Amino acid sequence: MSTTFSLARRLKAGETVYSGWCGLPYPLVAEIIAREGFPAVALDSQHGLWDTASITHAIAAVHQGGAAPLVRVPVGDYGAVSRALDFGAEGIIAPMINTAADARAFVAAAKYPPVGERSWGPHRATMLGGIADQKEYLAAANTLTVTLAMVETRTALANLDAIAATPGIDGLFLGPSDLSITLSEGRNLDPLLQEVEGHLDRIIAAAHKTGKIAGAYCHNADRAVALSRRGARYLAVSSDMAFLRAGTAAQVKVLRGG
């Protein structure tokens, strides 16, 4: 396990981890983002275009690129949680975790007993990790895989402390766009909404109070650095599509004489 599970090790050591974010279903794209220097890359199967086969290949590609792969699963799809971990994901981001019951259902799929009820079958994960002794993985898996519960609604904010205190939840992860929609009653989409900013400090405090990680999705690197200074330590930065559009637009601007 010396070359895998870098995400859990970094976070436990107190490091801030900046993560790429991929919605395009191409393992090569995820690998490129890893090779360019992101220590972690999240594969978004909630709003992205990933299917089971492409996620399986991308997890290996991200490992090959020297980074830790995470998967954001679809809402309520706890079956996808254990599958992604079996494929070698080092972390799971679960959207719309609104209650302690949601958090417990997430943990049940992500962690082995006695913490959860994860079913056995991590053969791809142990192969990628070079782990010959399956018992070694079983003994370490609960501490070497990271569970991040997304906070995106008023209900989640009302249950923030209970979610954070759930055994097996490793961190809270702000979804700023959805939170802005819910806080504005559907009238606004603004991840930098002032009300979102105010609740961000609550999320960070709730995580820190329970010894958990605070994280957030960030629209750019400047935002990620700013949130790291406020105490967030897992920060997803922009997306593969945004990187592609920005790079293409910059070249086209030159060609048009701009």
BELJO-V785614 format. One line per field, one symbol per residue. psi: psi as a letter, one per 30 degrees, with the letter a starting at -180 (. if undefined). Layout:
psi->???
//
This chain:
psi->gfglhfeeeeeffglkjkklkkfkhjeeeeeeeefffkflkkjjgefagkaeeeeeeeeeeeeefglkklkkllkgifefeeeeeefgkflkkklhjfleeeeeeeeeffklkgeagklkhheeeeeefhjejefeeeffeffgkkkjkkjfleeeefgeeeeefkkfkflkjkjeeeeeeefghgfkjjfgkeeeeefeeeeeeeeeegglkkllkkfleeeeeefeffgkfjjkjbleeeeeeeeeeeeeeefgg.
//
